[in-house]
Amino acid sequence: MTAAADRPPVRILTVCTGNICRSPYAALSLQHRLDQTRPGAFVVSSAGTHALVGQPVDPGSVALLAEHGVSAGGFRAAMLTEITVSAHDIVLVMTSQHRAHVIEEAPSAFRRVFTIKEFAHRLDVLSSSRSWPVLLATAGAEPGVRGRWRALPRILAVEGASIRRRERDQSVIDPYKRSERTFRKMAAELDAAIDHIVGWESRFAE
């Protein structure tokens, strides 16, 4: 049993529209990568604002997940609900429209909802310009994985304004019913964001 296994995991939710292309790719990839970095410390789920409930992952995303050794077996699309949002520490969406939908569904979550590109970009910018131990201490973060992830929304709310002004379009391309090339573009965008997120977590010794 790992040190993290006897503690409540950090719960991350990824959200797109149908919950068969972008958000399951993001969730399954992020879960796979975080399990390698911090086994047992994270549970990553996904949902859709207009989910094709009960459907499996789109074959285009399945093929790209398989290239990374990640299985989509057993996955079924689920509808976003207020209860689902409330059960998660961080919500990572694919577009600003999804963010608006999540906040409409669960207004109390507004500080915990980010586009996945925005979230990754802000972690990267702050990592190159600020001291995370200082930021976490100032935010009153409790020790450990869960403590720092629960503090992240507070930190990004305070530090994010200046970064936000420099951000461009933070949407992940929607490949639904489009070409393999579009699916690969989606995967490249999500893989880059996941690299930053997992890289940020990897900097901390546990």
PyRosetta script that sets phi, psi and omega in degrees:
from pyrosetta import init, pose_from_sequence

init()
pose = pose_from_sequence("MTAAADRPPVRILTVCTGNICRSPYAALSLQHRLDQTRPGAFVVSSAGTHALVGQPVDPGSVALLAEHGVSAGGFRAAMLTEITVSAHDIVLVMTSQHRAHVIEEAPSAFRRVFTIKEFAHRLDVLSSSRSWPVLLATAGAEPGVRGRWRALPRILAVEGASIRRRERDQSVIDPYKRSERTFRKMAAELDAAIDHIVGWESRFAE")
pose.set_psi(1, 132.1)
pose.set_omega(1, 178.7)
pose.set_phi(2, -77.5)
pose.set_psi(2, 166.0)
pose.set_omega(2, 179.1)
pose.set_phi(3, -61.7)
pose.set_psi(3, -29.4)
pose.set_omega(3, -177.6)
pose.set_phi(4, -81.9)
pose.set_psi(4, -16.5)
pose.set_omega(4, -169.0)
pose.set_phi(5, -68.6)
pose.set_psi(5, -24.8)
pose.set_omega(5, -178.4)
pose.set_phi(6, -96.6)
pose.set_psi(6, 12.8)
pose.set_omega(6, 178.1)
pose.set_phi(7, -117.7)
pose.set_psi(7, 154.8)
pose.set_omega(7, 176.8)
pose.set_phi(8, -59.9)
pose.set_psi(8, 133.4)
pose.set_omega(8, -179.3)
pose.set_phi(9, -74.1)
pose.set_psi(9, 159.0)
pose.set_omega(9, 168.8)
pose.set_phi(10, -75.6)
pose.set_psi(10, 130.9)
pose.set_omega(10, -177.8)
pose.set_phi(11, -109.1)
pose.set_psi(11, 120.4)
pose.set_omega(11, -179.2)
pose.set_phi(12, -116.5)
pose.set_psi(12, 136.4)
pose.set_omega(12, 178.0)
pose.set_phi(13, -117.7)
pose.set_psi(13, 131.3)
pose.set_omega(13, 172.4)
pose.set_phi(14, -107.4)
pose.set_psi(14, 143.3)
pose.set_omega(14, -172.8)
pose.set_phi(15, -134.8)
pose.set_psi(15, 132.9)
pose.set_omega(15, 167.9)
pose.set_phi(16, -134.4)
pose.set_psi(16, -152.1)
pose.set_omega(16, -176.3)
pose.set_phi(17, -88.6)
pose.set_psi(17, -66.9)
pose.set_omega(17, -175.2)
pose.set_phi(18, -87.7)
pose.set_psi(18, -13.6)
pose.set_omega(18, -178.0)
pose.set_phi(19, 61.3)
pose.set_psi(19, 37.3)
pose.set_omega(19, 174.5)
pose.set_phi(20, -130.6)
pose.set_psi(20, -11.9)
pose.set_omega(20, -178.4)
pose.set_phi(21, -118.2)
pose.set_psi(21, -74.7)
pose.set_omega(21, -171.7)
pose.set_phi(22, -74.1)
pose.set_psi(22, -55.4)
pose.set_omega(22, -173.4)
pose.set_phi(23, -66.6)
pose.set_psi(23, -37.4)
pose.set_omega(23, 175.0)
pose.set_phi(24, -68.3)
pose.set_psi(24, -35.9)
pose.set_omega(24, 175.5)
pose.set_phi(25, -59.8)
pose.set_psi(25, -46.9)
pose.set_omega(25, -179.3)
pose.set_phi(26, -63.1)
pose.set_psi(26, -46.2)
pose.set_omega(26, -176.3)
pose.set_phi(27, -65.5)
pose.set_psi(27, -47.9)
pose.set_omega(27, -177.4)
pose.set_phi(28, -67.9)
pose.set_psi(28, -39.2)
pose.set_omega(28, 177.9)
pose.set_phi(29, -66.8)
pose.set_psi(29, -45.4)
pose.set_omega(29, -179.0)
pose.set_phi(30, -64.8)
pose.set_psi(30, -41.5)
pose.set_omega(30, 176.8)
pose.set_phi(31, -59.0)
pose.set_psi(31, -46.2)
pose.set_omega(31, -179.4)
pose.set_phi(32, -59.2)
pose.set_psi(32, -46.9)
pose.set_omega(32, -177.6)
pose.set_phi(33, -69.3)
pose.set_psi(33, -41.7)
pose.set_omega(33, 179.9)
pose.set_phi(34, -68.7)
pose.set_psi(34, -33.7)
pose.set_omega(34, 176.4)
pose.set_phi(35, -62.5)
pose.set_psi(35, -33.8)
pose.set_omega(35, 177.9)
pose.set_phi(36, -71.4)
pose.set_psi(36, -33.3)
pose.set_omega(36, -176.9)
pose.set_phi(37, -86.3)
pose.set_psi(37, -42.8)
pose.set_omega(37, -173.7)
pose.set_phi(38, -141.9)
pose.set_psi(38, 75.7)
pose.set_omega(38, -173.9)
pose.set_phi(39, -56.2)
pose.set_psi(39, 131.3)
pose.set_omega(39, 175.0)
pose.set_phi(40, 81.5)
pose.set_psi(40, -2.6)
pose.set_omega(40, -173.3)
pose.set_phi(41, -92.4)
pose.set_psi(41, -12.9)
pose.set_omega(41, -174.3)
pose.set_phi(42, -133.8)
pose.set_psi(42, 145.3)
pose.set_omega(42, 167.7)
pose.set_phi(43, -125.9)
pose.set_psi(43, 118.9)
pose.set_omega(43, -178.0)
pose.set_phi(44, -112.1)
pose.set_psi(44, 123.8)
pose.set_omega(44, -179.7)
pose.set_phi(45, -121.8)
pose.set_psi(45, 175.6)
pose.set_omega(45, 177.5)
pose.set_phi(46, -146.1)
pose.set_psi(46, 161.7)
pose.set_omega(46, 178.5)
pose.set_phi(47, -157.4)
pose.set_psi(47, 168.3)
pose.set_omega(47, -179.8)
pose.set_phi(48, -125.7)
pose.set_psi(48, 144.3)
pose.set_omega(48, 177.8)
pose.set_phi(49, -68.8)
pose.set_psi(49, -29.5)
pose.set_omega(49, 174.7)
pose.set_phi(50, -136.3)
pose.set_psi(50, 59.4)
pose.set_omega(50, -169.8)
pose.set_phi(51, -63.2)
pose.set_psi(51, 144.8)
pose.set_omega(51, 170.2)
pose.set_phi(52, -85.6)
pose.set_psi(52, 75.2)
pose.set_omega(52, -166.7)
pose.set_phi(53, -53.6)
pose.set_psi(53, 130.5)
pose.set_omega(53, 177.4)
pose.set_phi(54, 87.5)
pose.set_psi(54, -7.9)
pose.set_omega(54, -178.9)
pose.set_phi(55, -80.0)
pose.set_psi(55, 148.7)
pose.set_omega(55, 175.0)
pose.set_phi(56, -76.6)
pose.set_psi(56, 175.7)
pose.set_omega(56, 176.3)
pose.set_phi(57, -63.9)
pose.set_psi(57, 141.0)
pose.set_omega(57, 177.8)
pose.set_phi(58, -56.8)
pose.set_psi(58, 138.1)
pose.set_omega(58, -179.8)
pose.set_phi(59, -53.6)
pose.set_psi(59, -32.4)
pose.set_omega(59, 178.4)
pose.set_phi(60, -62.3)
pose.set_psi(60, -40.6)
pose.set_omega(60, 177.4)
pose.set_phi(61, -75.8)
pose.set_psi(61, -35.7)
pose.set_omega(61, 178.3)
pose.set_phi(62, -57.4)
pose.set_psi(62, -45.7)
pose.set_omega(62, -178.0)
pose.set_phi(63, -62.7)
pose.set_psi(63, -40.4)
pose.set_omega(63, -178.7)
pose.set_phi(64, -73.7)
pose.set_psi(64, -35.2)
pose.set_omega(64, 173.7)
pose.set_phi(65, -62.3)
pose.set_psi(65, -42.2)
pose.set_omega(65, -179.0)
pose.set_phi(66, -61.3)
pose.set_psi(66, -32.3)
pose.set_omega(66, 177.8)
pose.set_phi(67, -62.2)
pose.set_psi(67, -24.7)
pose.set_omega(67, 177.8)
pose.set_phi(68, -98.6)
pose.set_psi(68, 7.8)
pose.set_omega(68, -179.5)
pose.set_phi(69, 75.5)
pose.set_psi(69, 24.9)
pose.set_omega(69, -177.8)
pose.set_phi(70, -110.7)
pose.set_psi(70, 128.4)
pose.set_omega(70, 179.4)
pose.set_phi(71, -93.4)
pose.set_psi(71, 140.1)
pose.set_omega(71, 174.5)
pose.set_phi(72, -105.0)
pose.set_psi(72, 12.8)
pose.set_omega(72, -178.9)
pose.set_phi(73, -61.3)
pose.set_psi(73, 137.0)
pose.set_omega(73, 178.1)
pose.set_phi(74, 86.1)
pose.set_psi(74, -9.6)
pose.set_omega(74, -178.9)
pose.set_phi(75, -72.1)
pose.set_psi(75, 140.2)
pose.set_omega(75, 172.3)
pose.set_phi(76, -137.6)
pose.set_psi(76, 135.5)
pose.set_omega(76, -176.9)
pose.set_phi(77, -63.2)
pose.set_psi(77, 143.7)
pose.set_omega(77, -178.1)
pose.set_phi(78, -131.9)
pose.set_psi(78, 148.4)
pose.set_omega(78, 179.7)
pose.set_phi(79, -81.8)
pose.set_psi(79, 139.9)
pose.set_omega(79, 174.2)
pose.set_phi(80, -67.5)
pose.set_psi(80, 134.4)
pose.set_omega(80, 175.0)
pose.set_phi(81, -136.1)
pose.set_psi(81, 164.0)
pose.set_omega(81, 176.6)
pose.set_phi(82, -60.5)
pose.set_psi(82, -38.8)
pose.set_omega(82, 179.6)
pose.set_phi(83, -62.7)
pose.set_psi(83, -42.6)
pose.set_omega(83, 178.9)
pose.set_phi(84, -60.6)
pose.set_psi(84, -48.3)
pose.set_omega(84, -179.9)
pose.set_phi(85, -60.0)
pose.set_psi(85, -45.0)
pose.set_omega(85, -175.7)
pose.set_phi(86, -64.3)
pose.set_psi(86, -23.0)
pose.set_omega(86, -177.9)
pose.set_phi(87, -83.4)
pose.set_psi(87, -0.9)
pose.set_omega(87, -174.7)
pose.set_phi(88, -118.2)
pose.set_psi(88, 147.9)
pose.set_omega(88, -178.3)
pose.set_phi(89, -80.4)
pose.set_psi(89, -35.6)
pose.set_omega(89, -178.9)
pose.set_phi(90, -137.0)
pose.set_psi(90, 137.8)
pose.set_omega(90, 176.3)
pose.set_phi(91, -119.2)
pose.set_psi(91, 121.4)
pose.set_omega(91, -178.1)
pose.set_phi(92, -112.4)
pose.set_psi(92, 115.9)
pose.set_omega(92, -174.9)
pose.set_phi(93, -108.8)
pose.set_psi(93, 169.2)
pose.set_omega(93, -175.4)
pose.set_phi(94, -92.3)
pose.set_psi(94, -24.7)
pose.set_omega(94, -178.8)
pose.set_phi(95, -144.6)
pose.set_psi(95, 165.9)
pose.set_omega(95, 176.3)
pose.set_phi(96, -65.7)
pose.set_psi(96, -28.9)
pose.set_omega(96, 176.5)
pose.set_phi(97, -65.4)
pose.set_psi(97, -39.9)
pose.set_omega(97, 175.9)
pose.set_phi(98, -63.9)
pose.set_psi(98, -38.8)
pose.set_omega(98, 178.3)
pose.set_phi(99, -59.9)
pose.set_psi(99, -46.0)
pose.set_omega(99, 179.5)
pose.set_phi(100, -60.7)
pose.set_psi(100, -39.8)
pose.set_omega(100, -179.9)
pose.set_phi(101, -65.2)
pose.set_psi(101, -44.2)
pose.set_omega(101, 179.5)
pose.set_phi(102, -61.2)
pose.set_psi(102, -44.2)
pose.set_omega(102, -178.4)
pose.set_phi(103, -67.2)
pose.set_psi(103, -35.4)
pose.set_omega(103, 175.7)
pose.set_phi(104, -64.8)
pose.set_psi(104, -38.1)
pose.set_omega(104, -179.9)
pose.set_phi(105, -71.3)
pose.set_psi(105, -38.7)
pose.set_omega(105, -176.3)
pose.set_phi(106, -140.3)
pose.set_psi(106, 81.3)
pose.set_omega(106, -174.6)
pose.set_phi(107, -56.1)
pose.set_psi(107, -32.4)
pose.set_omega(107, -177.6)
pose.set_phi(108, -68.5)
pose.set_psi(108, -11.9)
pose.set_omega(108, -177.3)
pose.set_phi(109, -92.0)
pose.set_psi(109, 6.6)
pose.set_omega(109, -168.0)
pose.set_phi(110, -59.2)
pose.set_psi(110, -31.0)
pose.set_omega(110, 179.3)
pose.set_phi(111, -79.8)
pose.set_psi(111, -9.3)
pose.set_omega(111, -176.6)
pose.set_phi(112, -105.2)
pose.set_psi(112, 5.2)
pose.set_omega(112, -175.2)
pose.set_phi(113, -112.0)
pose.set_psi(113, 127.0)
pose.set_omega(113, -179.1)
pose.set_phi(114, -139.6)
pose.set_psi(114, 151.3)
pose.set_omega(114, 163.3)
pose.set_phi(115, -68.5)
pose.set_psi(115, 148.4)
pose.set_omega(115, -175.8)
pose.set_phi(116, -64.1)
pose.set_psi(116, -34.6)
pose.set_omega(116, 177.2)
pose.set_phi(117, -67.9)
pose.set_psi(117, -41.9)
pose.set_omega(117, 178.7)
pose.set_phi(118, -60.8)
pose.set_psi(118, -46.5)
pose.set_omega(118, -178.8)
pose.set_phi(119, -60.1)
pose.set_psi(119, -49.3)
pose.set_omega(119, -179.4)
pose.set_phi(120, -63.2)
pose.set_psi(120, -42.0)
pose.set_omega(120, -178.9)
pose.set_phi(121, -63.0)
pose.set_psi(121, -42.9)
pose.set_omega(121, -178.7)
pose.set_phi(122, -67.5)
pose.set_psi(122, -39.6)
pose.set_omega(122, 174.8)
pose.set_phi(123, -59.6)
pose.set_psi(123, -42.7)
pose.set_omega(123, -178.3)
pose.set_phi(124, -65.5)
pose.set_psi(124, -45.9)
pose.set_omega(124, -179.6)
pose.set_phi(125, -63.2)
pose.set_psi(125, -46.4)
pose.set_omega(125, -178.8)
pose.set_phi(126, -67.4)
pose.set_psi(126, -32.9)
pose.set_omega(126, 178.8)
pose.set_phi(127, -65.0)
pose.set_psi(127, -29.8)
pose.set_omega(127, -178.5)
pose.set_phi(128, -90.3)
pose.set_psi(128, -11.9)
pose.set_omega(128, -173.9)
pose.set_phi(129, -124.4)
pose.set_psi(129, -15.1)
pose.set_omega(129, -175.2)
pose.set_phi(130, -132.9)
pose.set_psi(130, 166.4)
pose.set_omega(130, 176.6)
pose.set_phi(131, -95.2)
pose.set_psi(131, 117.7)
pose.set_omega(131, -180.0)
pose.set_phi(132, -64.5)
pose.set_psi(132, -39.8)
pose.set_omega(132, 175.5)
pose.set_phi(133, -56.0)
pose.set_psi(133, -39.6)
pose.set_omega(133, 178.7)
pose.set_phi(134, -68.9)
pose.set_psi(134, -45.9)
pose.set_omega(134, 179.8)
pose.set_phi(135, -60.1)
pose.set_psi(135, -43.4)
pose.set_omega(135, -178.9)
pose.set_phi(136, -68.0)
pose.set_psi(136, -41.1)
pose.set_omega(136, 178.6)
pose.set_phi(137, -64.3)
pose.set_psi(137, -42.7)
pose.set_omega(137, 179.7)
pose.set_phi(138, -62.7)
pose.set_psi(138, -34.9)
pose.set_omega(138, 179.7)
pose.set_phi(139, -80.6)
pose.set_psi(139, -3.1)
pose.set_omega(139, 179.8)
pose.set_phi(140, 72.5)
pose.set_psi(140, 30.9)
pose.set_omega(140, -178.3)
pose.set_phi(141, -66.4)
pose.set_psi(141, 136.4)
pose.set_omega(141, 173.2)
pose.set_phi(142, -75.3)
pose.set_psi(142, 158.8)
pose.set_omega(142, -179.1)
pose.set_phi(143, -63.5)
pose.set_psi(143, 153.9)
pose.set_omega(143, 172.7)
pose.set_phi(144, 93.7)
pose.set_psi(144, 176.8)
pose.set_omega(144, -175.1)
pose.set_phi(145, -60.2)
pose.set_psi(145, -53.1)
pose.set_omega(145, -176.6)
pose.set_phi(146, -62.4)
pose.set_psi(146, -38.6)
pose.set_omega(146, 179.9)
pose.set_phi(147, -60.5)
pose.set_psi(147, -44.7)
pose.set_omega(147, -177.8)
pose.set_phi(148, -73.3)
pose.set_psi(148, -34.3)
pose.set_omega(148, 178.9)
pose.set_phi(149, -71.5)
pose.set_psi(149, -33.0)
pose.set_omega(149, 176.6)
pose.set_phi(150, -71.0)
pose.set_psi(150, -24.9)
pose.set_omega(150, 178.5)
pose.set_phi(151, -82.7)
pose.set_psi(151, -19.2)
pose.set_omega(151, -174.9)
pose.set_phi(152, -56.1)
pose.set_psi(152, -45.4)
pose.set_omega(152, 179.3)
pose.set_phi(153, -58.4)
pose.set_psi(153, -37.9)
pose.set_omega(153, 178.4)
pose.set_phi(154, -65.9)
pose.set_psi(154, -42.5)
pose.set_omega(154, -179.4)
pose.set_phi(155, -64.9)
pose.set_psi(155, -46.4)
pose.set_omega(155, -177.6)
pose.set_phi(156, -69.6)
pose.set_psi(156, -27.0)
pose.set_omega(156, 175.8)
pose.set_phi(157, -67.8)
pose.set_psi(157, -39.9)
pose.set_omega(157, -178.6)
pose.set_phi(158, -76.8)
pose.set_psi(158, -44.1)
pose.set_omega(158, -172.7)
pose.set_phi(159, -91.9)
pose.set_psi(159, -11.1)
pose.set_omega(159, -170.0)
pose.set_phi(160, -78.6)
pose.set_psi(160, -18.6)
pose.set_omega(160, -173.2)
pose.set_phi(161, -60.2)
pose.set_psi(161, -47.3)
pose.set_omega(161, -178.1)
pose.set_phi(162, -69.3)
pose.set_psi(162, -34.2)
pose.set_omega(162, 178.0)
pose.set_phi(163, -68.2)
pose.set_psi(163, -40.4)
pose.set_omega(163, -176.5)
pose.set_phi(164, -56.7)
pose.set_psi(164, -36.0)
pose.set_omega(164, -178.3)
pose.set_phi(165, -66.6)
pose.set_psi(165, -21.3)
pose.set_omega(165, -178.8)
pose.set_phi(166, -96.5)
pose.set_psi(166, -5.4)
pose.set_omega(166, -176.2)
pose.set_phi(167, -80.8)
pose.set_psi(167, 141.1)
pose.set_omega(167, 175.1)
pose.set_phi(168, -98.6)
pose.set_psi(168, -157.0)
pose.set_omega(168, -179.9)
pose.set_phi(169, -59.7)
pose.set_psi(169, 127.2)
pose.set_omega(169, -176.4)
pose.set_phi(170, -109.2)
pose.set_psi(170, 21.4)
pose.set_omega(170, -179.0)
pose.set_phi(171, -84.3)
pose.set_psi(171, 146.1)
pose.set_omega(171, 171.3)
pose.set_phi(172, -95.7)
pose.set_psi(172, 130.3)
pose.set_omega(172, -176.6)
pose.set_phi(173, -58.3)
pose.set_psi(173, 141.2)
pose.set_omega(173, 179.3)
pose.set_phi(174, -93.6)
pose.set_psi(174, 115.6)
pose.set_omega(174, -176.9)
pose.set_phi(175, -93.1)
pose.set_psi(175, 2.7)
pose.set_omega(175, -173.1)
pose.set_phi(176, -54.1)
pose.set_psi(176, 124.7)
pose.set_omega(176, 179.9)
pose.set_phi(177, 59.2)
pose.set_psi(177, 30.4)
pose.set_omega(177, 178.9)
pose.set_phi(178, -120.8)
pose.set_psi(178, -172.2)
pose.set_omega(178, -170.6)
pose.set_phi(179, -76.3)
pose.set_psi(179, 165.5)
pose.set_omega(179, 174.3)
pose.set_phi(180, -59.2)
pose.set_psi(180, -36.6)
pose.set_omega(180, 179.0)
pose.set_phi(181, -59.0)
pose.set_psi(181, -39.2)
pose.set_omega(181, 179.3)
pose.set_phi(182, -69.3)
pose.set_psi(182, -39.3)
pose.set_omega(182, 175.8)
pose.set_phi(183, -61.0)
pose.set_psi(183, -40.3)
pose.set_omega(183, 179.8)
pose.set_phi(184, -67.8)
pose.set_psi(184, -33.6)
pose.set_omega(184, 175.6)
pose.set_phi(185, -65.6)
pose.set_psi(185, -43.6)
pose.set_omega(185, 175.2)
pose.set_phi(186, -56.1)
pose.set_psi(186, -48.7)
pose.set_omega(186, -177.7)
pose.set_phi(187, -62.0)
pose.set_psi(187, -40.9)
pose.set_omega(187, 179.6)
pose.set_phi(188, -63.4)
pose.set_psi(188, -41.2)
pose.set_omega(188, 179.2)
pose.set_phi(189, -64.5)
pose.set_psi(189, -44.5)
pose.set_omega(189, -179.3)
pose.set_phi(190, -71.0)
pose.set_psi(190, -39.8)
pose.set_omega(190, 178.7)
pose.set_phi(191, -60.0)
pose.set_psi(191, -40.2)
pose.set_omega(191, 179.5)
pose.set_phi(192, -63.9)
pose.set_psi(192, -42.9)
pose.set_omega(192, 178.5)
pose.set_phi(193, -65.1)
pose.set_psi(193, -43.1)
pose.set_omega(193, -179.9)
pose.set_phi(194, -63.9)
pose.set_psi(194, -38.0)
pose.set_omega(194, 175.8)
pose.set_phi(195, -55.5)
pose.set_psi(195, -45.3)
pose.set_omega(195, -179.7)
pose.set_phi(196, -66.3)
pose.set_psi(196, -41.8)
pose.set_omega(196, -177.5)
pose.set_phi(197, -66.3)
pose.set_psi(197, -48.4)
pose.set_omega(197, -179.9)
pose.set_phi(198, -68.1)
pose.set_psi(198, -37.3)
pose.set_omega(198, 176.3)
pose.set_phi(199, -60.8)
pose.set_psi(199, -38.2)
pose.set_omega(199, 177.6)
pose.set_phi(200, -63.6)
pose.set_psi(200, -47.4)
pose.set_omega(200, -179.7)
pose.set_phi(201, -63.4)
pose.set_psi(201, -34.6)
pose.set_omega(201, -176.8)
pose.set_phi(202, -67.0)
pose.set_psi(202, -19.1)
pose.set_omega(202, -177.2)
pose.set_phi(203, -72.4)
pose.set_psi(203, -15.4)
pose.set_omega(203, -176.7)
pose.set_phi(204, -97.2)
pose.set_psi(204, 132.7)
pose.set_omega(204, 176.2)
pose.set_phi(205, -83.8)
pose.set_psi(205, 137.3)
pose.set_omega(205, 178.5)
pose.set_phi(206, -122.0)
pose.dump_pdb("model.pdb")
